[in-house]
Amino acid sequence: MYGRQKSAPGAKVLILLAQCVYLFISGYWLIQWEPDHLLAVLVVSCLDITFLRLKAMMFIWLPRGIGWAEALGNSLAFGLYYLGFPLFLIFGGGRHLIAIVLGLLLFLIGSGLNTTAELLRKPFKDDPVNRGKLYRGGLFHYAIHINYFGDVLWVLGLALLTGNPYALLVPALLLTLFVFSYIPTADRYLAAKYGADFAAYQRETKELIPFVW
């Protein structure tokens, strides 16, 4: 995914169609099987926000090349979110006000963190003067992979909204994936591309969680 400029034909369309199908199925399930209609609407609304935000990033705000392997992986991963969380809510979900409020708050913070970090970086990347330069500004001043941290937060928020403790396995799995796979891969790419600048960035900046790690 790093350094790719052109998409494989149809890769983005596959992601779009797969997620549209997921949203339709999850909405149907929640309408038919979830007795708490207010909570069902809240979960569906969060999934819709996620869909619109990520599709805007993919097609409008930050378009980049996507290959078939990434498209398939993306489609499968988001199937876990779009279908998994509604099922966690329907089968075994609890109704805890504190969890709902905290979940909604984390979802909004995480979504805003992820999108804002990327959009603040966009003008720097779009300026030809900055070609070949490492971006350390905006929210990336606080963590190298602050956008991934945002992802963990909004997924954790959705898990809490379901009220099902087993749903917490999803953000835990995502965090593990970031720490042991995505972050090391990204760091190797950035180190090869920016050399000493990235080495200094790593020494002076947390990896994922601001002020922690």
FINU-323697 format. One record per residue (C-alpha): chain; x, y, z; residue number from 1. Coordinates in steps of 0.2 Angstrom, whole numbers, m for minus. Layout:
residues N
 mol     X     Y     Z seq
   A     X     Y     Z NUM
...
end
This chain:
residues 213
 mol     X     Y     Z seq
   A     0     0     0   1
   A    15    12     3   2
   A    20    22   m12   3
   A     7    15   m24   4
   A     0    29   m36   5
   A   m12    19   m46   6
   A   m27     8   m41   7
   A   m29    m9   m49   8
   A   m45    m7   m60   9
   A   m61   m10   m50  10
   A   m52   m12   m33  11
   A   m60     4   m25  12
   A   m77    m2   m33  13
   A   m75   m18   m24  14
   A   m73   m10    m8  15
   A   m88     2   m11  16
   A  m100   m12   m16  17
   A   m94   m24    m2  18
   A   m97   m11    11  19
   A  m114    m6     4  20
   A  m120   m24     5  21
   A  m113   m25    23  22
   A  m123   m10    28  23
   A  m139   m16    20  24
   A  m138   m33    29  25
   A  m133   m25    46  26
   A  m147   m13    44  27
   A  m160   m27    40  28
   A  m154   m37    55  29
   A  m155   m23    67  30
   A  m173   m18    61  31
   A  m179   m36    62  32
   A  m170   m43    78  33
   A  m165   m29    89  34
   A  m179   m24   102  35
   A  m170    m8   107  36
   A  m174     2    92  37
   A  m165    18    99  38
   A  m149     8   101  39
   A  m151     0    84  40
   A  m152    17    76  41
   A  m137    23    86  42
   A  m126     8    80  43
   A  m132    10    62  44
   A  m129    29    62  45
   A  m111    26    68  46
   A  m108    13    54  47
   A  m116    25    41  48
   A  m104    39    48  49
   A   m89    27    46  50
   A   m94    22    29  51
   A   m97    40    23  52
   A   m81    46    31  53
   A   m70    32    24  54
   A   m77    33     7  55
   A   m74    52     6  56
   A   m56    49    11  57
   A   m54    36    m2  58
   A   m63    45   m17  59
   A   m62    64   m13  60
   A   m51    70     1  61
   A   m36    58     0  62
   A   m37    47   m15  63
   A   m22    35   m18  64
   A   m19    19   m27  65
   A   m26     3   m20  66
   A   m22   m14   m26  67
   A   m32   m30   m26  68
   A   m24   m38   m11  69
   A   m28   m22     0  70
   A   m45   m21    m8  71
   A   m49   m39    m3  72
   A   m42   m37    15  73
   A   m51   m20    17  74
   A   m67   m28    12  75
   A   m65   m43    24  76
   A   m60   m32    38  77
   A   m74   m20    37  78
   A   m86   m35    36  79
   A   m81   m38    54  80
   A   m86   m21    59  81
   A  m102   m19    48  82
   A  m109   m36    52  83
   A  m100   m41    68  84
   A  m105   m27    79  85
   A  m123   m28    75  86
   A  m123   m47    79  87
   A  m114   m43    95  88
   A  m128   m31    99  89
   A  m142   m43    94  90
   A  m135   m59   102  91
   A  m129   m55   120  92
   A  m128   m36   120  93
   A  m132   m27   136  94
   A  m140   m10   139  95
   A  m128     0   150  96
   A  m130    19   150  97
   A  m112    22   154  98
   A  m105    10   141  99
   A  m117    18   128 100
   A  m111    36   132 101
   A   m93    32   133 102
   A   m94    21   117 103
   A  m102    36   108 104
   A   m89    48   114 105
   A   m74    37   109 106
   A   m82    34    92 107
   A   m83    52    89 108
   A   m66    56    96 109
   A   m58    42    86 110
   A   m67    46    70 111
   A   m62    65    72 112
   A   m44    61    76 113
   A   m42    49    61 114
   A   m50    61    48 115
   A   m42    77    55 116
   A   m25    70    56 117
   A   m26    65    38 118
   A   m34    81    32 119
   A   m21    92    41 120
   A    m7    83    32 121
   A   m15    84    15 122
   A   m10   103    11 123
   A     8    98    16 124
   A     8    83     4 125
   A     0    92   m10 126
   A    13   106   m10 127
   A    27   102   m23 128
   A    39   112   m12 129
   A    37    98     1 130
   A    41    83   m10 131
   A    53    71    m2 132
   A    50    79    15 133
   A    44    71    31 134
   A    28    78    38 135
   A    29    80    57 136
   A    16    93    60 137
   A    m3    94    65 138
   A    m8    79    75 139
   A     6    69    69 140
   A    17    80    81 141
   A    10    69    95 142
   A    12    52    88 143
   A    19    45    72 144
   A     4    34    69 145
   A   m10    45    77 146
   A   m22    40    63 147
   A   m21    22    68 148
   A   m24    27    86 149
   A   m40    36    80 150
   A   m45    19    72 151
   A   m43    10    88 152
   A   m53    23    97 153
   A   m68    23    86 154
   A   m68     4    84 155
   A   m67     3   104 156
   A   m82    15   104 157
   A   m93     4    93 158
   A   m88   m12   103 159
   A   m94    m3   119 160
   A  m110     3   111 161
   A  m115   m16   108 162
   A  m114   m19   127 163
   A  m107   m36   123 164
   A   m90   m40   132 165
   A   m85   m51   118 166
   A   m85   m37   106 167
   A   m70   m29   115 168
   A   m60   m43   106 169
   A   m62   m33    90 170
   A   m52   m17    95 171
   A   m40   m28   105 172
   A   m36   m38    89 173
   A   m35   m22    79 174
   A   m23   m14    91 175
   A   m12   m30    91 176
   A   m12   m29    72 177
   A    m6   m11    72 178
   A     7   m14    85 179
   A    15   m30    77 180
   A    11   m28    59 181
   A     6   m11    52 182
   A    17     0    62 183
   A    33   m10    60 184
   A    29   m11    41 185
   A    26     8    40 186
   A    41    12    50 187
   A    52     2    39 188
   A    45    11    23 189
   A    47    28    31 190
   A    65    24    37 191
   A    70    19    20 192
   A    62    34    12 193
   A    67    48    24 194
   A    82    41    33 195
   A    90    51    47 196
   A    74    63    47 197
   A    63    48    52 198
   A    76    41    64 199
   A    75    58    73 200
   A    56    58    72 201
   A    56    41    80 202
   A    67    47    94 203
   A    57    62    98 204
   A    39    56    95 205
   A    28    42   102 206
   A    23    28    90 207
   A     4    27    93 208
   A    m3    34   109 209
   A     2    52   113 210
   A    12    54   129 211
   A    12    35   132 212
   A    20    25   118 213
end
